[in-house]
Structure formats: structure tokens, C-alpha cells
């Protein structure tokens, strides 16, 4: 996959998010009760459990490279591990190649906007998970995080407006630390700077939404911290290689690798994502006064390691 060098161009001003008045009163449900009726997942190849595979007549991703029946990995993706942990069925609307708008790397297939628009009546007892943005930068070559974060924020608002009340949003790992991007120091610096700008703006935007709707169950998934920790301390997560693609090196022990290809985790990496998400959801389900929920959420992305240390 070809990656373009990035000249970073973005505004550090806070994003102005349109906040329509919602016609539904929402209250966060406790993750600790494990009472979600369904998990709905939206995003790209990091969430796709076979939608792109089915849409291309089982041709892509090819089983010879991705022996997982349509996953961009060597086995299940993280939401498939998370669902049984929560005792909840999973419905995946994510598509490989999706960007945060209405476009996809493969023409004619849905972006995040179309995925979200499939929900016309939200289930207030379901959990809605959004994780997207990498394709905006790595494939579309975008260098301004504002449109991407605005798309994500509008997706949250759209779900809330149709009745969803439990929404989790993931931030991005450092895009310069992937096997497919880490060889060029200039590109590494640019991509990591862009990632941090994206994550900071996303935290600000979600905090604005939370403060405007303090009873909305809005959960942050600080995957940036997880990937950074795994790369810094691989043995702690059961990995011996966190910098190379298992696929390209033909590794005999894929469960010891963080990455299956140049940008996607192994199924062992996805299992770590699920465990981290489960712990984060549990920690953030601790009841907080309504006036402080927004502030806590806004800081969660910027200090994600604290979320894992909080006691449920």
C-alpha cells in the first residue's frame, strides 16, 4: 500500500460542532450490569467482520493472505472478542476501506456516514461503537484533522438524535508507528503529529457533546495509549515483535506479533484491544455527578492510562 508524505496543515482552534436540540432524554446505562441488547459497530477494516468480503464476492480481502473469512487479520477482530465479554450479540456495519465521510477506498462501498444512516431508530439499550479515521489520512492523504473529527462528531450526534444513548468512540494509534509507515523518519514525525492533533481535537469535540448532553452515555476508547504501551513494553502484552508485519516476515508464531500486515493487528492484537475496551467501558461506567461527566470524558483521551487504573 502506498503512503504519501504529509505536510501537516490544520488549525489548533477548537472545533465548532453543531449541536441540535435532541428530542430524546437519555441516561447512561451501567456497563457493569452487562445489560446491552446489541453491539453495533461502525468503521473500517479494523472493525469489518466480513462485509467487504461479501460485497466483493468473497474476493477481498483474499483468504490466501487473510485466512480469516473476510477479516483484515488472521482471525477474529476485537469487537468479536468484546461481544462475548459483554454477553451481547454483535452486529457489524463497518466496511473495510471506509473513511469518516460518505466515501470508501473502493468506489461504491459505504463510508462511515452511510453506515450510521442505516440506524433510523436507535435502541437505547444497545452499545454503538465508532472507530474510524485512519483511511482519511493514510489512503485519502488528508492532512487536516478538522473535517475528519467533525465527521466523527456528527456521527455521534446522528446516533444520539435517533435514540442511541450508549456510544463509544475510539481514538487513533500513532499512524507513524505502523510497520507500513515507520521506515521514513520524516513521515513518522508527520503522521504522529497528525495523529495527536486528531486525538486532541476529538477529545475536545466529544467533551463539547458530553457537556451539552450530560446524561448521554458517551465512552472513550484510548487505543492510542494501548498501542503505545504495547510497542514500548511488548512482553507485558505477550508479544515479541511489535514493529514488523507477521505476514511479510512469514512468522511461525503470529500470536507473538502485534501486526499481521503493514497496518492491521493480528488477532492476538485484536484480543488485547477487546480486553482494553472492556476494561475502559467498565471503568467509565462508575457513576459520576452529571456536571463532571463531560470533563472526565474530555480528559480520558488525553490521559487514557488513568482509565485503566480506575477501580470499578
QUIQUI-V44697 format. One record per run of one state. SS is the DSSP state (H for helix, E for strand, C for the rest). FROM is the first residue (numbers start at 0). TO is the last residue. Records with the same first field share a line. If there is no record, write none. Layout:
SS->FROM-TO + FROM-TO
This chain:
C->0-29 + 33-36 + 43-49 + 55-76 + 86-87 + 92-96 + 98-102 + 104-110 + 117-125 + 131-132 + 138-143 + 161-164 + 170-173 + 177-183 + 212-215 + 221-221 + 232-232 + 237-239 + 249-252 + 259-263 + 265-265 + 284-288 + 302-302 + 309-311
H->30-32 + 50-54 + 77-85 + 111-116 + 133-137 + 144-160 + 174-176 + 184-211 + 222-231 + 233-236 + 245-248 + 253-255 + 266-283 + 289-301 + 303-308
E->37-42 + 88-91 + 97-97 + 103-103 + 126-130 + 165-169 + 216-220 + 240-244 + 256-258 + 264-264
